[in-house]
Amino acid sequence: MPQIRFENVVKLFDGREVLSGVSFAVEKGEMLAIAGPSGTGKSVTLKHLVRLLTPTSGSVWLDDVEISSATGTELATIRNRFGYLFQGGALLGWLTVEENVALPLREHGGYDEDEISKRVTEALEAVDLSDAADLYPAEISGGMQKRAGLARAIVRRNDIILYDEPTSGLDPVTSTTINRLIRRLNKERGITSIVVTHDLQGALLFADRVLMLKNGRVAEVSKPEEFVRSSNPDVREFLDAQFITPDLLEKRL
C-alpha cells in the first residue's frame, strides 16, 4: 500500500476551485516532485498533508489513517511524522544556526540536552554546515540558510519531509547543491520526500517521479524519462518553456 494517497481531492477558496479532483500516491522512500505553473495548486496540495488545509471533498491518507478527518492526538501523531522545509527557510534571526536547528526538539520536548546536542550536530554534519553553528542567519548566505532550514527539518528524524520551493531565489550552482543534498538524504535515510518546485529541470534530475499540476488538476505523473517524452500538450508546453529536451536526463543525479 502506498504511504501517502490523495483521493479525488477538491479544494475551494471563496467558491473558486483551486484543486479539482487531485489523485496520486507516494510510495515509502520515494522522492516525488510536484511541478507546474504558478498558482496551479502546488503549495495548497502540500498543506493538505499536514492538515494546514482540509479538502472541500475527497480525502488524504497516510498509511491507513485519513489525515483529512484526523483530530486531537491522532492528528498530532500524524504531524509528528513530517518534517517541513519552508520556502523562505523561516529561520529566526535572533537565534544562531545551532539554536534554530535545535528548536523543533525543544518545542516538542522529551529530549535531554545531551540528546539535543547530539541530534543537532548530526543534522548540521548531514547538510555540511557544522562550521556555521554559531553564526546568525544574517551572517550566512541564502544557500546556507536553506541548508540550515533543511537541518532543522531532519533533526527529529522524521520519515517524511515536505519541501516547499527549496531552491527558490538561489543561483543555479547553489540550487544543484541543495537538490543533491535532498536526494542524498532521501536515499541514505530512506526518507519519503515530496518537493514542490518551479524548477522543472532540477525535478527531472533528482526526483523518482514528477507530478505536474495545471489549473488544479494532475496533468501528468510519471518517471523523468517518461515525462520528457510525454505527448500531453500541457506538459510539452511546460518543457518547451524551459528548453528541456530528453538529453537533460544524461545529467541525472
C-alpha positions as CSV (number, residue, x, y, z in Angstrom):
1,M,0.0,0.0,0.0
2,P,1.3,3.5,-0.8
3,Q,2.5,5.5,2.2
4,I,0.6,8.7,1.1
5,R,-2.6,8.9,-1.0
6,F,-4.7,11.8,-2.4
7,E,-8.1,10.6,-3.4
8,N,-10.1,12.9,-5.6
9,V,-9.2,16.0,-3.5
10,V,-11.2,19.2,-4.3
11,K,-10.4,22.4,-2.5
12,L,-12.5,25.6,-2.8
13,F,-11.5,29.1,-1.7
14,D,-14.4,31.5,-1.7
15,G,-16.1,29.4,-4.3
16,R,-13.0,29.2,-6.5
17,E,-11.8,25.7,-7.2
18,V,-8.1,25.5,-6.6
19,L,-7.7,21.7,-6.6
20,S,-10.0,19.9,-8.9
21,G,-10.1,16.2,-8.2
22,V,-6.4,15.6,-7.4
23,S,-5.5,11.9,-7.0
24,F,-2.0,10.4,-6.7
25,A,0.0,8.1,-4.4
26,V,3.6,8.2,-3.0
27,E,5.5,5.1,-2.0
28,K,7.6,4.9,1.1
29,G,11.1,6.1,0.4
30,E,10.1,7.7,-2.9
31,M,11.0,11.2,-4.0
32,L,8.1,12.9,-5.8
33,A,8.5,16.4,-7.3
34,I,5.3,18.4,-7.8
35,A,5.9,21.0,-10.5
36,G,3.7,23.3,-12.6
37,P,3.0,27.0,-13.3
38,S,2.5,29.5,-10.6
39,G,-0.9,29.5,-8.9
40,T,-1.8,25.9,-10.0
41,G,-2.2,24.5,-6.5
42,K,1.2,23.0,-5.7
43,S,1.7,24.5,-2.2
44,V,-2.0,24.0,-1.5
45,T,-1.5,20.3,-2.1
46,L,1.4,20.2,0.3
47,K,-0.5,21.9,3.0
48,H,-3.2,19.2,2.9
49,L,-0.6,16.7,4.1
50,V,-0.1,18.3,7.5
51,R,-3.7,19.4,7.7
52,L,-2.9,23.1,7.4
53,L,-5.8,22.8,4.9
54,T,-8.7,20.3,4.8
55,P,-10.2,19.2,1.5
56,T,-13.6,20.5,0.5
57,S,-14.2,17.0,-0.7
58,G,-12.1,13.9,-1.2
59,S,-9.5,12.5,1.2
60,V,-5.8,12.4,2.1
61,W,-4.3,9.3,3.7
62,L,-1.1,8.4,5.5
63,D,-0.8,4.7,5.5
64,D,-4.2,3.6,6.8
65,V,-5.1,6.8,8.6
66,E,-7.2,9.5,7.0
67,I,-5.3,12.8,7.6
68,S,-8.2,14.9,6.3
69,S,-10.5,13.7,9.1
70,A,-8.0,13.2,11.9
71,T,-8.3,15.3,15.1
72,G,-6.7,15.6,18.5
73,T,-4.0,13.1,19.4
74,E,-4.3,11.3,16.1
75,L,-3.6,14.4,14.2
76,A,-0.7,15.4,16.4
77,T,0.8,11.9,15.9
78,I,0.5,12.3,12.1
79,R,2.1,15.8,12.1
80,N,5.0,14.4,14.2
81,R,5.9,12.2,11.3
82,F,6.5,15.1,9.0
83,G,9.5,17.5,8.6
84,Y,8.9,20.7,6.7
85,L,11.3,22.9,4.8
86,F,9.5,26.2,4.2
87,Q,10.1,28.3,1.1
88,G,12.0,31.1,2.8
89,G,13.9,28.8,5.2
90,A,11.9,30.5,8.1
91,L,14.9,30.8,10.4
92,L,14.6,33.0,13.5
93,G,17.1,35.9,13.1
94,W,17.8,36.2,16.9
95,L,18.9,32.6,17.2
96,T,22.1,31.0,15.9
97,V,22.1,28.3,13.3
98,E,22.6,25.7,16.0
99,E,19.7,27.2,18.1
100,N,17.4,27.3,15.0
101,V,18.1,23.6,14.3
102,A,17.5,22.7,17.9
103,L,14.2,24.5,18.1
104,P,11.9,21.6,17.0
105,L,13.5,19.4,19.6
106,R,13.0,21.9,22.4
107,E,9.4,22.7,21.3
108,H,8.4,19.1,21.1
109,G,10.0,18.2,24.5
110,G,11.2,14.9,25.7
111,Y,14.9,15.3,24.8
112,D,17.6,16.0,27.3
113,E,20.5,18.4,26.5
114,D,22.9,15.7,25.5
115,E,20.4,14.2,23.0
116,I,19.6,17.6,21.6
117,S,23.3,18.4,21.2
118,K,23.9,15.0,19.5
119,R,21.0,15.4,17.1
120,V,21.8,19.0,16.1
121,T,25.5,18.1,15.5
122,E,24.4,15.1,13.3
123,A,21.9,17.3,11.4
124,L,24.4,20.0,10.7
125,E,27.0,17.5,9.6
126,A,24.5,16.0,7.2
127,V,24.0,19.3,5.4
128,D,27.7,20.3,5.6
129,L,27.1,23.2,7.9
130,S,29.0,22.3,11.1
131,D,31.3,25.4,10.7
132,A,28.3,27.8,10.8
133,A,26.7,26.5,14.0
134,D,27.5,29.7,16.0
135,L,26.5,32.1,13.2
136,Y,23.2,34.0,12.9
137,P,21.0,33.8,9.8
138,A,22.1,37.3,8.6
139,E,25.7,36.2,8.7
140,I,25.3,33.3,6.2
141,S,24.3,33.1,2.5
142,G,20.9,32.2,1.1
143,G,22.1,28.7,0.2
144,M,23.4,28.2,3.7
145,Q,20.1,29.4,5.2
146,K,18.3,26.8,3.1
147,R,20.7,24.1,4.4
148,A,20.1,25.3,7.9
149,G,16.4,25.0,7.3
150,L,16.9,21.5,5.9
151,A,18.9,20.5,9.0
152,R,16.0,21.7,11.2
153,A,13.6,19.7,9.0
154,I,15.5,16.5,9.6
155,V,16.7,16.9,13.2
156,R,13.8,15.0,14.6
157,R,14.5,12.1,12.2
158,N,11.0,12.3,10.7
159,D,10.4,9.6,8.0
160,I,8.6,12.1,5.6
161,I,10.0,15.5,4.6
162,L,8.0,18.1,2.7
163,Y,9.9,20.8,0.7
164,D,8.2,24.0,-0.4
165,E,10.3,25.6,-3.2
166,P,13.7,24.5,-1.7
167,T,15.7,26.2,-4.4
168,S,13.7,29.4,-4.8
169,G,15.8,32.5,-5.1
170,L,19.1,30.6,-5.4
171,D,21.6,30.6,-8.2
172,P,21.9,27.5,-10.4
173,V,25.1,26.2,-8.7
174,T,23.6,26.5,-5.2
175,S,20.3,25.1,-6.4
176,T,22.1,22.0,-7.7
177,T,23.9,21.7,-4.3
178,I,20.5,21.8,-2.5
179,N,19.0,19.3,-4.9
180,R,21.9,16.9,-4.5
181,L,21.6,17.2,-0.7
182,I,17.9,16.5,-0.7
183,R,18.5,13.5,-2.9
184,R,21.3,12.2,-0.7
185,L,19.2,12.4,2.4
186,N,16.3,10.7,0.6
187,K,18.5,7.7,-0.4
188,E,20.7,7.4,2.7
189,R,17.9,7.7,5.3
190,G,15.0,6.2,3.3
191,I,13.1,9.4,3.7
192,T,9.9,9.9,1.8
193,S,10.3,13.3,0.1
194,I,7.7,15.5,-1.6
195,V,9.2,18.5,-3.2
196,V,7.1,21.4,-4.6
197,T,9.2,23.3,-7.2
198,H,9.1,25.7,-10.1
199,D,12.4,24.2,-11.2
200,L,11.4,21.5,-13.6
201,Q,14.9,20.9,-14.8
202,G,16.0,20.2,-11.2
203,A,13.0,18.0,-10.6
204,L,13.7,15.8,-13.6
205,L,17.3,15.4,-12.4
206,F,16.7,14.4,-8.9
207,A,13.1,13.0,-8.4
208,D,11.9,9.4,-8.8
209,R,8.7,10.8,-10.4
210,V,7.4,14.1,-11.4
211,L,3.8,15.2,-10.9
212,M,2.7,18.2,-12.9
213,L,-0.3,20.3,-11.8
214,K,-2.1,22.5,-14.3
215,N,-5.2,24.6,-13.2
216,G,-5.6,22.5,-10.1
217,R,-5.6,19.1,-11.9
218,V,-3.0,16.4,-12.4
219,A,-1.7,16.9,-16.0
220,E,0.9,14.1,-15.7
221,V,2.6,11.9,-13.1
222,S,5.5,9.8,-14.4
223,K,9.1,8.9,-14.2
224,P,11.5,11.6,-15.6
225,E,12.3,9.5,-18.7
226,E,8.6,9.2,-19.5
227,F,7.8,12.8,-18.5
228,V,10.3,14.4,-21.0
229,R,8.7,12.3,-23.8
230,S,5.1,13.0,-22.9
231,S,2.7,13.8,-25.7
232,N,0.4,15.8,-23.3
233,P,0.2,19.3,-24.7
234,D,0.3,21.0,-21.3
235,V,3.5,19.0,-20.4
236,R,5.1,19.8,-23.8
237,E,4.4,23.5,-23.3
238,F,5.9,23.4,-19.9
239,L,9.0,21.5,-21.1
240,D,9.4,23.8,-24.1
241,A,9.2,27.0,-22.0
242,Q,12.2,25.8,-20.0
243,F,14.1,24.5,-23.1
244,I,14.1,20.9,-21.7
245,T,14.9,18.0,-24.0
246,P,15.4,14.3,-23.3
247,D,19.2,14.9,-23.4
248,L,18.9,16.5,-19.9
249,L,18.5,13.1,-18.3
250,E,22.1,12.3,-19.1
251,K,22.9,14.5,-16.1
252,R,20.6,12.8,-13.6
253,L,21.7,12.9,-10.0
